[in-house]
Amino acid sequence: MLRSGTYNKRGWIAWHELPFAAGDPAYVAECLERAGSPADSWPDARAAFVGGEATLQLMISWWKRYQVADAQRLIVEGLGQIRSEAIVSLMLDMSAKSRVKTAVRAWFQTRRDYAGPILEDAAQSRGVRASLAKKVLERLGV
């Protein structure tokens, strides 16, 4: 495995260095999990790329911890490049609760062919998620 990060006494590298680790997705996910939160690091899609699905799921679960609009915008621009149902779900959450709703709406517009069927499935369910999906679909004119 190639690791360019600086080790600490606990034997793992810091969150902000994870995008530069390669070759062992489980290690990247483990380091991110040990960190416990994004701390003062900005969201970086490269960590999800090198860390795989487990890392992506952790990063998605932390999006609300980024209170600054610029950080949330980086989530839309960075993680939004990943083609995954989990990202569509993230953007659905962000469409209601983020500080960058306009960027999220634009994300859905540019990915309507991909996200549309996923949103239609979500709209068939019940609860808050279904109503959010219906609102986004309505905005998209689907």
MIMAR-641444 format. One record per atom (N, C-alpha, C): residue number from 1; residue in one letter; atom name; x, y, z. Coordinates in Angstrom, 2 decimals. Layout:
# MIMAR-641444
 pos code site       X       Y       Z
 NUM    a   CA       X       Y       Z
...
# end
This chain:
# MIMAR-641444
 pos code site       X       Y       Z
   1    m    N    0.84   -1.18    0.00
   1    m   CA    0.00    0.00    0.00
   1    m    C    0.88    1.24    0.00
   2    l    N    0.47    2.23   -0.74
   2    l   CA    1.18    3.50   -0.78
   2    l    C    0.51    4.45    0.19
   3    r    N    1.25    4.94    1.14
   3    r   CA    0.72    5.89    2.12
   3    r    C    1.68    7.06    2.22
   4    s    N    1.15    8.24    1.97
   4    s   CA    2.02    9.40    2.08
   4    s    C    1.72   10.20    3.33
   5    g    N    0.76    9.76    4.12
   5    g   CA    0.37   10.51    5.31
   5    g    C    1.36   10.37    6.44
   6    t    N    1.24   11.25    7.39
   6    t   CA    2.07   11.22    8.58
   6    t    C    1.37   10.38    9.64
   7    y    N    2.05    9.39   10.16
   7    y   CA    1.46    8.55   11.19
   7    y    C    1.45    9.25   12.53
   8    n    N    0.45    8.97   13.31
   8    n   CA    0.46    9.44   14.69
   8    n    C    0.73    8.25   15.60
   9    k    N    0.71    8.45   16.88
   9    k   CA    1.05    7.40   17.84
   9    k    C    0.09    6.22   17.79
  10    r    N   -1.12    6.46   17.32
  10    r   CA   -2.10    5.38   17.26
  10    r    C   -1.95    4.52   16.00
  11    g    N   -1.07    4.89   15.10
  11    g   CA   -0.79    4.08   13.93
  11    g    C   -1.69    4.32   12.73
  12    w    N   -2.41    5.41   12.72
  12    w   CA   -3.24    5.71   11.56
  12    w    C   -3.02    7.15   11.15
  13    i    N   -3.33    7.44    9.91
  13    i   CA   -3.10    8.79    9.40
  13    i    C   -4.33    9.65    9.59
  14    a    N   -4.14   10.93    9.53
  14    a   CA   -5.22   11.89    9.78
  14    a    C   -6.21   11.91    8.62
  15    w    N   -7.42   12.33    8.93
  15    w   CA   -8.53   12.42    7.97
  15    w    C   -8.10   13.17    6.73
  16    h    N   -7.51   14.32    6.89
  16    h   CA   -7.19   15.15    5.73
  16    h    C   -6.10   14.56    4.85
  17    e    N   -5.41   13.52    5.33
  17    e   CA   -4.38   12.87    4.52
  17    e    C   -4.91   11.62    3.80
  18    l    N   -6.11   11.19    4.14
  18    l   CA   -6.65    9.96    3.56
  18    l    C   -6.76    9.98    2.03
  19    p    N   -7.07   11.11    1.41
  19    p   CA   -7.16   11.08   -0.05
  19    p    C   -5.84   10.68   -0.73
  20    f    N   -4.75   10.72    0.00
  20    f   CA   -3.45   10.41   -0.58
  20    f    C   -3.00    8.99   -0.27
  21    a    N   -3.83    8.24    0.45
  21    a   CA   -3.53    6.83    0.71
  21    a    C   -4.12    6.01   -0.42
  22    a    N   -3.44    4.97   -0.84
  22    a   CA   -3.96    4.15   -1.93
  22    a    C   -3.59    2.70   -1.70
  23    g    N   -4.41    1.80   -2.22
  23    g   CA   -4.08    0.39   -2.20
  23    g    C   -4.74   -0.42   -1.11
  24    d    N   -5.40    0.22   -0.15
  24    d   CA   -6.03   -0.53    0.93
  24    d    C   -7.28    0.21    1.40
  25    p    N   -8.41    0.01    0.71
  25    p   CA   -9.63    0.73    1.08
  25    p    C  -10.06    0.50    2.53
  26    a    N   -9.86   -0.70    3.04
  26    a   CA  -10.25   -0.99    4.43
  26    a    C   -9.47   -0.12    5.41
  27    y    N   -8.20    0.13    5.11
  27    y   CA   -7.37    0.98    5.97
  27    y    C   -7.90    2.42    5.96
  28    v    N   -8.26    2.90    4.79
  28    v   CA   -8.78    4.27    4.67
  28    v    C  -10.08    4.39    5.46
  29    a    N  -10.98    3.42    5.31
  29    a   CA  -12.25    3.44    6.04
  29    a    C  -12.00    3.37    7.55
  30    e    N  -11.05    2.54    7.96
  30    e   CA  -10.72    2.41    9.39
  30    e    C  -10.21    3.74    9.95
  31    c    N   -9.33    4.39    9.24
  31    c   CA   -8.80    5.68    9.71
  31    c    C   -9.90    6.72    9.82
  32    l    N  -10.77    6.74    8.84
  32    l   CA  -11.86    7.70    8.85
  32    l    C  -12.81    7.42   10.02
  33    e    N  -13.09    6.14   10.24
  33    e   CA  -13.97    5.76   11.34
  33    e    C  -13.35    6.14   12.69
  34    r    N  -12.06    5.93   12.84
  34    r   CA  -11.37    6.29   14.09
  34    r    C  -11.39    7.79   14.33
  35    a    N  -11.33    8.55   13.26
  35    a   CA  -11.35   10.00   13.41
  35    a    C  -12.65   10.45   14.07
  36    g    N  -13.74    9.76   13.76
  36    g   CA  -15.01   10.04   14.41
  36    g    C  -15.81   11.19   13.86
  37    s    N  -15.16   12.08   13.13
  37    s   CA  -15.85   13.21   12.51
  37    s    C  -14.88   13.87   11.54
  38    p    N  -15.40   14.74   10.69
  38    p   CA  -14.52   15.39    9.73
  38    p    C  -13.59   16.42   10.34
  39    a    N  -13.79   16.74   11.61
  39    a   CA  -12.95   17.72   12.31
  39    a    C  -12.87   19.01   11.51
  40    d    N  -11.66   19.49   11.26
  40    d   CA  -11.52   20.76   10.54
  40    d    C  -11.19   20.55    9.07
  41    s    N  -11.32   19.32    8.59
  41    s   CA  -11.02   19.03    7.19
  41    s    C  -12.24   19.31    6.31
  42    w    N  -11.98   19.69    5.08
  42    w   CA  -13.05   19.91    4.12
  42    w    C  -13.36   18.60    3.44
  43    p    N  -14.60   18.41    2.99
  43    p   CA  -14.95   17.16    2.31
  43    p    C  -14.14   16.99    1.04
  44    d    N  -13.68   15.78    0.81
  44    d   CA  -12.83   15.50   -0.34
  44    d    C  -13.23   14.15   -0.94
  45    a    N  -13.77   14.17   -2.13
  45    a   CA  -14.26   12.95   -2.78
  45    a    C  -13.14   11.95   -3.03
  46    r    N  -11.89   12.41   -3.05
  46    r   CA  -10.79   11.46   -3.27
  46    r    C  -10.71   10.42   -2.16
  47    a    N  -11.07   10.80   -0.93
  47    a   CA  -11.07    9.83    0.17
  47    a    C  -12.09    8.73   -0.10
  48    a    N  -13.26    9.09   -0.62
  48    a   CA  -14.27    8.09   -0.97
  48    a    C  -13.77    7.20   -2.10
  49    f    N  -13.05    7.78   -3.04
  49    f   CA  -12.53    7.00   -4.16
  49    f    C  -11.52    5.96   -3.68
  50    v    N  -10.58    6.35   -2.84
  50    v   CA   -9.56    5.39   -2.39
  50    v    C  -10.07    4.49   -1.27
  51    g    N  -11.10    4.93   -0.55
  51    g   CA  -11.60    4.15    0.58
  51    g    C  -12.80    3.28    0.28
  52    g    N  -13.38    3.42   -0.89
  52    g   CA  -14.49    2.55   -1.28
  52    g    C  -15.81    2.88   -0.60
  53    e    N  -16.71    1.92   -0.70
  53    e   CA  -18.09    2.11   -0.25
  53    e    C  -18.20    2.42    1.25
  54    a    N  -17.39    1.77    2.08
  54    a   CA  -17.46    2.03    3.53
  54    a    C  -17.09    3.49    3.84
  55    t    N  -16.09    4.00    3.17
  55    t   CA  -15.69    5.39    3.36
  55    t    C  -16.76    6.33    2.83
  56    l    N  -17.32    6.01    1.68
  56    l   CA  -18.38    6.83    1.11
  56    l    C  -19.56    6.92    2.09
  57    q    N  -19.95    5.81    2.67
  57    q   CA  -21.08    5.81    3.60
  57    q    C  -20.79    6.67    4.84
  58    l    N  -19.57    6.61    5.35
  58    l   CA  -19.21    7.47    6.49
  58    l    C  -19.26    8.94    6.11
  59    m    N  -18.72    9.27    4.95
  59    m   CA  -18.71   10.66    4.51
  59    m    C  -20.14   11.18    4.32
  60    i    N  -20.99   10.35    3.78
  60    i   CA  -22.39   10.73    3.60
  60    i    C  -23.04   10.98    4.95
  61    s    N  -22.77   10.13    5.92
  61    s   CA  -23.40   10.26    7.23
  61    s    C  -22.96   11.53    7.96
  62    w    N  -21.84   12.11    7.56
  62    w   CA  -21.31   13.28    8.24
  62    w    C  -21.69   14.61    7.58
  63    w    N  -22.45   14.61    6.50
  63    w   CA  -22.61   15.85    5.75
  63    w    C  -23.18   16.98    6.59
  64    k    N  -24.08   16.68    7.53
  64    k   CA  -24.70   17.74    8.34
  64    k    C  -23.72   18.39    9.30
  65    r    N  -22.61   17.76    9.55
  65    r   CA  -21.61   18.34   10.45
  65    r    C  -20.86   19.50    9.81
  66    y    N  -20.96   19.60    8.51
  66    y   CA  -20.34   20.73    7.81
  66    y    C  -21.34   21.87    7.82
  67    q    N  -21.11   22.86    8.66
  67    q   CA  -22.04   23.97    8.80
  67    q    C  -21.79   25.10    7.81
  68    v    N  -20.61   25.12    7.23
  68    v   CA  -20.25   26.19    6.31
  68    v    C  -20.76   25.85    4.91
  69    a    N  -21.40   26.80    4.26
  69    a   CA  -21.96   26.57    2.93
  69    a    C  -20.90   26.11    1.93
  70    d    N  -19.69   26.67    2.01
  70    d   CA  -18.64   26.27    1.07
  70    d    C  -18.29   24.79    1.20
  71    a    N  -18.31   24.27    2.42
  71    a   CA  -18.03   22.85    2.62
  71    a    C  -19.16   22.01    2.05
  72    q    N  -20.39   22.43    2.26
  72    q   CA  -21.52   21.70    1.70
  72    q    C  -21.50   21.75    0.18
  73    r    N  -21.07   22.86   -0.36
  73    r   CA  -20.94   22.98   -1.83
  73    r    C  -19.90   21.99   -2.35
  74    l    N  -18.81   21.81   -1.60
  74    l   CA  -17.80   20.83   -1.98
  74    l    C  -18.36   19.41   -1.98
  75    i    N  -19.28   19.14   -1.08
  75    i   CA  -19.94   17.83   -1.07
  75    i    C  -20.72   17.64   -2.36
  76    v    N  -21.48   18.64   -2.73
  76    v   CA  -22.27   18.55   -3.97
  76    v    C  -21.35   18.41   -5.18
  77    e    N  -20.32   19.23   -5.24
  77    e   CA  -19.42   19.21   -6.40
  77    e    C  -18.52   17.98   -6.43
  78    g    N  -18.06   17.53   -5.25
  78    g   CA  -17.12   16.41   -5.19
  78    g    C  -17.81   15.07   -5.13
  79    l    N  -18.52   14.81   -4.02
  79    l   CA  -19.21   13.53   -3.89
  79    l    C  -20.29   13.40   -4.95
  80    g    N  -20.82   14.51   -5.40
  80    g   CA  -21.85   14.49   -6.43
  80    g    C  -21.39   13.93   -7.76
  81    q    N  -20.09   13.80   -7.95
  81    q   CA  -19.55   13.20   -9.18
  81    q    C  -19.63   11.68   -9.16
  82    i    N  -19.86   11.12   -7.98
  82    i   CA  -19.91    9.66   -7.82
  82    i    C  -21.30    9.18   -8.21
  83    r    N  -21.34    8.25   -9.12
  83    r   CA  -22.63    7.70   -9.58
  83    r    C  -23.03    6.56   -8.65
  84    s    N  -23.93    6.86   -7.73
  84    s   CA  -24.36    5.90   -6.71
  84    s    C  -25.74    6.29   -6.22
  85    e    N  -26.56    5.29   -5.95
  85    e   CA  -27.88    5.57   -5.37
  85    e    C  -27.72    6.27   -4.02
  86    a    N  -26.64    5.96   -3.31
  86    a   CA  -26.39    6.59   -2.02
  86    a    C  -26.19    8.10   -2.18
  87    i    N  -25.59    8.51   -3.29
  87    i   CA  -25.40    9.94   -3.54
  87    i    C  -26.73   10.61   -3.87
  88    v    N  -27.57    9.94   -4.64
  88    v   CA  -28.90   10.49   -4.92
  88    v    C  -29.65   10.68   -3.61
  89    s    N  -29.56    9.72   -2.72
  89    s   CA  -30.20    9.82   -1.41
  89    s    C  -29.62   10.98   -0.60
  90    l    N  -28.31   11.13   -0.65
  90    l   CA  -27.65   12.26    0.03
  90    l    C  -28.18   13.58   -0.52
  91    m    N  -28.23   13.70   -1.83
  91    m   CA  -28.70   14.96   -2.43
  91    m    C  -30.16   15.22   -2.09
  92    l    N  -30.93   14.15   -1.96
  92    l   CA  -32.33   14.31   -1.55
  92    l    C  -32.40   14.91   -0.15
  93    d    N  -31.59   14.40    0.77
  93    d   CA  -31.52   14.97    2.12
  93    d    C  -31.05   16.43    2.06
  94    m    N  -30.03   16.68    1.27
  94    m   CA  -29.48   18.03    1.18
  94    m    C  -30.46   19.00    0.53
  95    s    N  -31.36   18.50   -0.29
  95    s   CA  -32.33   19.39   -0.95
  95    s    C  -33.26   20.04    0.08
  96    a    N  -33.39   19.42    1.23
  96    a   CA  -34.28   19.96    2.26
  96    a    C  -33.54   20.66    3.39
  97    k    N  -32.31   20.23    3.68
  97    k   CA  -31.68   20.67    4.92
  97    k    C  -30.33   21.36    4.78
  98    s    N  -29.85   21.54    3.57
  98    s   CA  -28.51   22.11    3.42
  98    s    C  -28.56   23.62    3.27
  99    r    N  -27.38   24.20    3.26
  99    r   CA  -27.23   25.64    3.03
  99    r    C  -27.00   25.94    1.54
 100    v    N  -26.99   24.88    0.74
 100    v   CA  -26.69   25.04   -0.69
 100    v    C  -27.78   24.40   -1.55
 101    k    N  -29.02   24.69   -1.22
 101    k   CA  -30.14   24.08   -1.93
 101    k    C  -30.12   24.38   -3.43
 102    t    N  -29.68   25.56   -3.81
 102    t   CA  -29.61   25.92   -5.23
 102    t    C  -28.63   25.01   -5.96
 103    a    N  -27.48   24.74   -5.35
 103    a   CA  -26.50   23.83   -5.96
 103    a    C  -27.05   22.42   -6.06
 104    v    N  -27.81   22.01   -5.06
 104    v   CA  -28.41   20.66   -5.08
 104    v    C  -29.45   20.59   -6.19
 105    r    N  -30.27   21.62   -6.33
 105    r   CA  -31.26   21.63   -7.42
 105    r    C  -30.58   21.54   -8.78
 106    a    N  -29.49   22.27   -8.93
 106    a   CA  -28.74   22.22  -10.19
 106    a    C  -28.16   20.82  -10.41
 107    w    N  -27.71   20.17   -9.32
 107    w   CA  -27.18   18.81   -9.42
 107    w    C  -28.25   17.88   -9.96
 108    f    N  -29.47   17.98   -9.42
 108    f   CA  -30.56   17.13   -9.90
 108    f    C  -30.90   17.44  -11.36
 109    q    N  -30.88   18.71  -11.72
 109    q   CA  -31.18   19.08  -13.12
 109    q    C  -30.20   18.42  -14.09
 110    t    N  -28.92   18.48  -13.77
 110    t   CA  -27.92   17.93  -14.69
 110    t    C  -27.86   16.41  -14.68
 111    r    N  -28.49   15.80  -13.68
 111    r   CA  -28.47   14.32  -13.58
 111    r    C  -29.88   13.74  -13.58
 112    r    N  -30.79   14.45  -14.17
 112    r   CA  -32.19   14.03  -14.13
 112    r    C  -32.42   12.66  -14.74
 113    d    N  -31.69   12.32  -15.80
 113    d   CA  -31.88   11.00  -16.42
 113    d    C  -31.45    9.87  -15.50
 114    y    N  -30.39   10.10  -14.76
 114    y   CA  -29.90    9.09  -13.82
 114    y    C  -30.70    9.09  -12.52
 115    a    N  -30.89   10.27  -11.95
 115    a   CA  -31.53   10.38  -10.63
 115    a    C  -33.04   10.20  -10.69
 116    g    N  -33.66   10.52  -11.81
 116    g   CA  -35.11   10.45  -11.94
 116    g    C  -35.72    9.11  -11.51
 117    p    N  -35.25    7.99  -12.08
 117    p   CA  -35.83    6.70  -11.68
 117    p    C  -35.62    6.38  -10.19
 118    i    N  -34.50    6.79   -9.64
 118    i   CA  -34.24    6.55   -8.21
 118    i    C  -35.20    7.38   -7.37
 119    l    N  -35.43    8.63   -7.80
 119    l   CA  -36.38    9.49   -7.10
 119    l    C  -37.80    8.95   -7.23
 120    e    N  -38.15    8.43   -8.40
 120    e   CA  -39.48    7.86   -8.59
 120    e    C  -39.71    6.68   -7.64
 121    d    N  -38.69    5.84   -7.47
 121    d   CA  -38.80    4.75   -6.50
 121    d    C  -38.99    5.28   -5.09
 122    a    N  -38.22    6.30   -4.73
 122    a   CA  -38.34    6.89   -3.39
 122    a    C  -39.72    7.52   -3.19
 123    a    N  -40.27    8.11   -4.24
 123    a   CA  -41.58    8.75   -4.15
 123    a    C  -42.70    7.74   -3.91
 124    q    N  -42.47    6.49   -4.27
 124    q   CA  -43.47    5.44   -4.07
 124    q    C  -43.53    4.97   -2.62
 125    s    N  -42.50    5.30   -1.84
 125    s   CA  -42.48    4.88   -0.43
 125    s    C  -43.36    5.83    0.39
 126    r    N  -43.22    5.77    1.68
 126    r   CA  -44.02    6.63    2.56
 126    r    C  -43.10    7.51    3.39
 127    g    N  -43.65    8.55    3.94
 127    g   CA  -42.93    9.38    4.87
 127    g    C  -42.27   10.59    4.25
 128    v    N  -41.36   11.17    5.03
 128    v   CA  -40.69   12.41    4.65
 128    v    C  -39.89   12.23    3.36
 129    r    N  -39.19   11.11    3.25
 129    r   CA  -38.35   10.85    2.08
 129    r    C  -39.20   10.83    0.81
 130    a    N  -40.37   10.23    0.88
 130    a   CA  -41.26   10.17   -0.27
 130    a    C  -41.73   11.57   -0.67
 131    s    N  -42.09   12.38    0.31
 131    s   CA  -42.55   13.73   -0.02
 131    s    C  -41.42   14.58   -0.58
 132    l    N  -40.20   14.40   -0.07
 132    l   CA  -39.06   15.12   -0.63
 132    l    C  -38.82   14.71   -2.09
 133    a    N  -38.88   13.42   -2.34
 133    a   CA  -38.67   12.92   -3.70
 133    a    C  -39.73   13.48   -4.63
 134    k    N  -40.96   13.54   -4.20
 134    k   CA  -42.04   14.08   -5.02
 134    k    C  -41.79   15.56   -5.35
 135    k    N  -41.32   16.32   -4.35
 135    k   CA  -41.03   17.74   -4.58
 135    k    C  -39.92   17.92   -5.60
 136    v    N  -38.86   17.11   -5.46
 136    v   CA  -37.74   17.23   -6.41
 136    v    C  -38.21   16.84   -7.81
 137    l    N  -38.97   15.76   -7.92
 137    l   CA  -39.49   15.34   -9.23
 137    l    C  -40.37   16.42   -9.85
 138    e    N  -41.16   17.06   -9.02
 138    e   CA  -42.03   18.15   -9.50
 138    e    C  -41.19   19.29  -10.06
 139    r    N  -40.14   19.66   -9.33
 139    r   CA  -39.23   20.73   -9.80
 139    r    C  -38.55   20.35  -11.12
 140    l    N  -38.27   19.05  -11.27
 140    l   CA  -37.61   18.58  -12.48
 140    l    C  -38.58   18.46  -13.66
 141    g    N  -39.87   18.54  -13.35
 141    g   CA  -40.88   18.40  -14.39
 141    g    C  -41.05   16.96  -14.85
 142    v    N  -40.76   16.04  -13.95
 142    v   CA  -40.89   14.62  -14.30
 142    v    C  -42.24   14.11  -13.87
# end
